[in-house]
């Protein structure tokens, strides 16, 4: 996620800028820093990198000092030459004085930066700022995706070359959903590989059975929670139009939602497929949900085309991506 520094000595204006950022972008308050003077902004940039700095042109050197346009412009130049400063990737100037926009627009344009005219009576500045941040976020996401793709190949190669176990389940949410479904699939097959037969009194291949949806959910919980500690059961995932929906499982504050279904009859099959369609629409109303994973355990007595269901209900290119996996119950 991108980090933004807002530098403006006017409290009301600074709050409006921050609200525009928070209201229109998937950016958390903790990723926004604020400064009221050149000195305070400089101190922050000594310590941290920022993707974007929104800089008022008329600033005081120190808090409660005289606000002058030259202070903002001088600080703008300083960010590019002071070796102690960690320069922001992009800078947006903002001013409520039209004459300053005209005087300093070239200073920004020659460095491919933006200069916005602020007005209490217009929302044009908000639209411009939203557009800039939107493109910056998209560029950042594309860079991270490409970077992770390269890094993941390097990591996997390193693990293989050094004969180390590969415990990675993905760098993208749809890949993670696929990885989790494979973990659950292996868990269903593992009891058949128990080496001590019926010597174990309680956990053995004879009494390790799944005969209900709750059994299936408990198996998923046992398998995933040690692997992914952020796995939560029955967490409220969506509140929509006064209604709440508790997900069977959620990971990382509802970023990944997991629904586990058990089908042991034709009637249950029809009900489950209808439920899946409704849940897809329901979860799309929550912007925090990055992926949906539906895990369906089916008894072999039920006539169900596994591949057809997975193909028809999975939507890997949708937002959020939806992954549907069907398993045959071997634990009975």
N, C-alpha and C positions, 0 to 999 in steps of 0.2 A: 504494500500500500504506500502511496506517496505521502511525503511529509511537506507541510506548508508552514512558512513563516509569514505572519502578517505584521507589518511595521506601520503603525499609525498612532499619532498622539491623541486623536479624538476618540473618546470611549464609544460614543454612539455609532460613529462610522465604522470603527473596528468591529463592534458587535454585529453590525449589519453584514459586513464582509464574511465574518465567521459563520453567520447563519446561512448565508448563500451557499457556502461550502458544505455545511452539514446537511442542509435540506435537499440538496440536489445531487449529491455524490456519495458513493459508498466509502466515506472517509470518517474515521472516528475522531472524537474530540481530542483524544490523546496524541493524534498525529498532527495537531495544529499548535504552533507556538506563537506567542504574541509579544510584541515589543512596542514601547511608547516613545523611544528616542533612538538616535543613532548609536549612542554608547551601549544601550541595552541590546540592540540588534547585533552590534559587533561582538559583544560578549557571547551571545548565543551562537553566532557563526564560528567563533573560535572552537566551540565544543562539538557542534553537530553539522551534519550534511542535510540539506533540504533539496527537494525536487523543485519547489517553487517558492519564490519570495514575492509577496505582494507589498509594494513599497509606495507609501505616500511621498509625494515630492516635497511637501512643506513639513519639515520636521525640526524639532529642537535637538541640539547636540546631547543635552542631558535633560532629564525629566524636569518639567516646569521652566525650562529655558526658552529663549526666543525661537519661534518657528520660522525658518527661512527656506526658500526653495533651493538655495545653493547647498544647504546641508544634505538634502536628499540626493542631489546630483553628485556631490562629492563622495558620498557614501557608495553610490552606484559605481563610480569609477574605482573606488577603493576595493570593492569586492573582486575586481579583476586583477589587482596588482599586489595586494597585501598577502604575503605568503602564509601568514598566520590564520587567515580567513579561509574557511571551507566554502567555496563559491557555490551558490545555488545553480541547479541545472538550467532553470528558466526564471526570468524576472518579469513581473508585470508592474508597471508604474500606474499610479492612480492619483488623480487630482481633481479637485472641485473648481479649479481656476482655469478657464479656457485659454488665457494668454500663456500660461505655463505649458499647456498641451501643445500649443503652436511653437513655443520657444524650444522645447526639449524633445519633440517627437523624433527628430533625426537621431538624437543620442540613443534612442531605443531601437529605431528601425534598422540602423546600420549593424546592430548586433542581433537582429532578428527577434527582438523582444517586443512586448506590447505596451502601449500607453493608453489608458482608459480615462475618459472624462466622467467623473463622478457627479451625480446630481440627485438631490433629495426628491425632486419632482419627476424623475424618470427612472424606468427600470431597464433602460438600454445597457447601462453599465453591468447590471446583473446578468443579462443575457450574454454579453461579451465574456464576462468572467466564467460563466458556466461552460461556454463553448471551449475556452482555453483549457480549463481544468479537465473537461471531458476528454479532449484529445491527448492531454498529458497523461491521464490515467490509462487510456487505451494504449498509448505508446509504451508506457511502463509495463503494462501487462504483457504486451507482445514481446518486449525485451526479456522479461523474466521467464516467459514460457520457452523462448528460444534458448536462453541461458540454462534453464533446468534440463531441457532436452539434451543439450551437449554434456552437462555435468552428470546426468543420470547414466549416459552411455559410458562415461569415464569411470563412474563408481561401480557399475555392474561389471565392467571389464576388470577392474581392480579386484573385486570379490572373486571372480572366476579364476583369474591368474594366480591368486593367493589361496585358492581352495577354501574360501570363507563362505559361510552360509548367507544367502541372499534373503534378507527379511524385508526388503522394500515392497510396498504395495502400490506405489505410484506417486507421481508428482502433479497429477491433475485429478479433479474430483471424479470424473467418470472412470479413470483408470483405477482410482482407489476403490470405487464401488465394485468394479470388476474383480479387483484383488481380494476384497472382503468376501465376495461370493465364492471365490475359489477356496478361501480358508474354511468357510462353512461346508463346502462340498467335501473337502478333505476330512473335516471333523465327522461327517456322516459315515465315512468309509473307515475311519480309524479303529472303532471297536472290533471290527472283523480281523484286525491285525494284533489284537492283544495276545501276548505270548504265554500268559500264565493260565489260559483256559478258564476253568471255573474255580481255580484255587482261591481267587479273591472272593471274599464273602459278599460284598455289596456292589462293587463296580466291576462287572464282568460282562462278557458278550451276551450272556443269557438274560440278564435283567436290565441291560442298558437299552431301553425301548422308548420309542416316541409314538404315542397314541392320541395326542391332542395338540392343539395349537400352542397351549401353554408349555408342553414338553419341548416343542420345537423352539419356542422363544427362550426357554431356560438354557437349552444347548447353545444357542447363539450367544447368550449372555456369558456363559462360562468360557466360551472360546474367545470372544472378542475383548472382554474387559481386561484381562491380563496383557493382551497384545496392544490394545488402544485404551489407555486409562480414562480418556474423556468420554467413553461410551456410557450413556445414561439410558435407563429404561423408564418408560412411561413419562417422559418429559413433555411439558406443554410445548408443542412445536409451532402452532398457529392460533391466533385469536382473530377471527374474521366475522364481522357483522354480529358481534356479541357471542359467537360460538367459539368454543375452544376445541382443539384437536390434540390429543396426546399421542405422540408417535410411539410405536413399539420400542424403537431405539433411536437415539440421536447421538451424533458425534460432533465435537467442537462447536458447542452452542448452536445446534440445529443446522450446521453447515451441510451435514450429510444425514438424511432421514432414512431409516430402515424400517420397512413393514414386513412382518413375517406372517405368512398365511399357511394353513394346513387344509388340504382337501382330501376327504375320504368318501365323498359321494358326488353324484352328478348334480344334485341340488346345491351342494356346497361349492362345486366348481362354478356354477352359474352365478351364485351370489358373490363369490370372490372376484370374478372377472368384472362384474358391475361395480364392485367396491373399488377396484384398481382404477377404473376410469374416473370415478368421483374423487378419489384421493389425489390424482394427478392435478386436477384443476384446483383443489383446495390448497395444496402445498405451493402452487405457483403464486399464490397471493402473498407469500412471505419472501421478501427479497434476500433474507439471510440464508435461505435454502440454496445450496450450490449443487446438490445432486440428490436424486431419489433412487433408492435401491429396494426393489420388491423381491423377497425370497419366498418361493412357493414350494412347499413339500407336498407331494402327491402320493397317495397309495396306488399300488400297481393295479388294483381292481377298477380304478377310475379311468375311463377312456378319455385321454387328453393328449393332444399333440404338443409335446414339449417345445419343439423347435418353432412351430407356428405361433404359439403363445409368446415366446421370447421375441420373435421377429415383429409381431404385430404391436406389442405393448412397449417394447423398448424404443426410446427416442434419444439416441446419443447426441444428436445435433441440436436438440431443443434447449431451451433455457428455463429451468435447470435441466441437465441431461437426465434421462430416466433409463435405468438398467433393470431388466426383469430376468430372473433366473429361476428355472424350474428344476427340482430335484426329485428323484424317486426315493421313497422311504425304504431304506434297507435295515432300519432299526425297529424291528417289530417282533 
